[in-house]
């Protein structure tokens, strides 16, 4: 019989997981407390931008294989497997992970499960959470049903979420029994049949794999960005340095792109939550380096703001600045902790007239920072600009040439915040170019 799957939490992770599970042939119900989100998803309307996902959503809502509900009772008596994909945002008080949504979903589920089931956590949680939740499930669920917990962290990247879910680069099962492992093997049979590496382990290791991976990626980015501070001072080319490092197979070139640094809904909060958790465990200095990783990352934003001031002769007030890109990365409309939006907002607060264009991120950015100007094309953003800032490396921006912008701008000045342009080409065309990791001499 076809496995019945519920996915609790229909945000980025949950909506993607639900649609991909339907694509793999399972019967799926997505559950959320947000009625508006559920209504939209039920009509095949995806509330965020993710390439390839709208098509899957529409296809499976139409086929009837994918449904959505706000009612836990509906899934508690129906699904064989319940995936938990709710958010674990940063807690304002201590920068730890806020587990209220995870706790609430487990409690609600436990009360409504009326048939044997496996509950599978996918959310990113502090180590120790799964073992605690297994206890909650055991205590709160009916004595006549067999409910077990497993932890199966999610590594999907925004922009590649469908591929990362259907064909992940590895699978991690944190389990307490062979039965749970067997059930997860059924769910992921297709990927396992394609020789996807599988790690079967305990809860703690499974939880740690996820935060360790994100901490490593953040560290790699801040590592190259720390060298940017050096090359900005002594000269040298940060891109060539990264290329040369990347040829060492032990290091690898990926995640060594120097620029305004990392943002988004995962890396920043996950490295902070990890530090908080490890301190709670009494390991006060173990993750101190992540504090530096965070600081280096945030200093990149200061650097762009300071370059903008320098390029405008320290008189930013009233000057027009075009910002190309506000999403935290290309192929996404997500502006959570976006370095680009932060820089745009700070320059606005310094008195600049900031005009933003992002192919997908304008609407989300407008909600967070309504006072910036938002336009629908590069040409409109660049019109009469004294300075252009390229802050998210959309392909559309990477392909820009001096001739594309020259007719619109008032000043031929540009900061390449992602190191994606051919700087020599722009300089030959008479532009003043500054980039992160590159020495900048305001006198030219
Ligand atoms: C990340 C992890 O990659 C993913 O495995 C996890 O499940 C969730 O968090 P995501 O947040 O989608 O995914 O973004 P990612 O592609 O990792 O990029 C994170 C940030 O780092 C972006 O702001 C990006 O611009 C920045 N970045 C990335 C760099 O500044 N330089 C690089 O070389 C790579």
Boltz pocket constraint, residues with backbone or C-beta under 6 A from the ligand:
constraints:
  - pocket:
      binder: B
      contacts: [[A, 154], [A, 155], [A, 156], [A, 157], [A, 158], [A, 159], [A, 214], [A, 217], [A, 221], [A, 253], [A, 254], [A, 255], [A, 256], [A, 257], [A, 258], [A, 259], [A, 260], [A, 261], [A, 262], [A, 263], [A, 264], [A, 265], [A, 266], [A, 267], [A, 328], [A, 329], [A, 330]]
      max_distance: 6.0
